Amino acid sequence: MQINTEIIGNTLVAKLFGELDHHCCGEVRTAIDREIDKGRIKNLVFDLDGVSFMDSSGIGVILGRCKKINELEGRTLIIRARPQVDRVLELSGIKKILECG
């Protein structure tokens, strides 16, 4: 898993590449939390265009970061999920609580 982060104003864009599963969730969680904890981030965008596979651990990472952003009264958005990842998002119910574009 590779993660590239970019800060645009008060929004963190996290571009993920590879498989978002239990093997790499700690790394992703740490990288995103590090940026959020610096105190200048209010919104979070997950760009999943490069994610080829995601399991329930990946859902947990997304929901955990969403909770942190909600505490900051910000918004979390998921964009560009591939069809197989979008299906996991749909089945998990995450698309009912987060914006997906």
C-alpha positions in Angstrom: 0.0 0.0 0.0 1.2 3.4 -0.9 -0.4 6.6 0.5 0.2 10.1 -0.9 -1.2 13.0 1.1 -1.8 16.6 -0.1 -3.1 19.5 2.0 -5.3 21.9 0.1 -6.5 24.7 2.5 -7.9 22.9 5.5 -8.6 19.6 3.5 -6.4 16.6 3.5 -6.5 14.5 0.3 -5.3 11.0 0.9 -4.6 9.1 -2.3 -4.3 5.4 -1.7 -2.7 2.8 -4.0 -2.7 -1.0 -3.7 -4.7 -3.2 -1.4 -6.3 -1.6 1.7 -6.5 -4.6 4.0 -5.4 -5.7 7.5 -1.7 -5.8 6.4 -1.4 -2.1 5.8 -4.2 -0.4 7.8 -2.0 0.6 10.6 0.3 2.4 8.2 -2.6 4.2 6.5 -4.2 5.1 9.9 -0.9 6.5 11.2 -0.2 8.6 8.1 -3.6 10.2 8.1 -3.8 10.7 11.8 -0.4 12.4 11.8 -1.7 15.1 9.5 -5.1 15.5 11.3 -3.3 15.8 14.6 -1.3 18.7 13.4 -4.4 20.7 13.9 -4.9 22.4 10.6 -7.1 19.8 8.9 -10.9 20.0 9.0 -12.0 17.9 6.0 -10.7 14.6 4.6 -11.0 13.2 1.1 -10.2 9.6 0.4 -9.1 9.2 -3.3 -9.5 5.4 -3.9 -8.7 5.4 -7.6 -5.6 3.4 -7.0 -7.1 0.9 -4.6 -7.6 -2.6 -6.2 -8.9 -4.4 -3.1 -10.4 -3.4 0.3 -11.6 -5.6 3.2 -13.4 -4.8 6.5 -10.1 -3.5 8.0 -10.1 -0.8 5.3 -13.7 0.1 6.1 -12.6 0.4 9.8 -9.8 2.8 8.8 -12.1 5.0 6.8 -14.8 5.1 9.6 -12.2 5.8 12.3 -10.8 8.8 10.4 -14.4 9.9 9.7 -15.1 9.9 13.4 -12.0 12.1 14.0 -13.1 14.5 11.3 -16.7 14.6 12.7 -15.3 15.7 16.0 -13.7 18.6 14.2 -17.1 19.4 12.7 -15.6 18.7 9.2 -16.6 16.4 6.3 -15.3 13.2 4.9 -15.6 12.3 1.3 -14.7 9.2 -0.7 -14.0 9.7 -4.4 -13.1 7.7 -7.5 -13.6 4.2 -6.0 -13.2 1.4 -8.6 -16.2 -0.8 -9.1 -15.0 -3.7 -6.9 -14.1 -1.3 -4.1 -17.4 0.7 -4.6 -19.2 -2.6 -4.2 -17.5 -3.2 -0.8 -18.5 0.4 0.2 -22.1 -0.3 -0.8 -22.4 -3.6 1.0 -20.8 -2.2 4.2 -23.4 0.6 4.3 -20.6 3.2 4.4 -22.2 5.0 1.4 -25.2 5.7 3.5 -23.2 7.7 6.1 -20.4 9.3 3.9 -20.4 11.3 0.8 -19.1 9.3 -2.2 -18.4 10.8 -5.5 
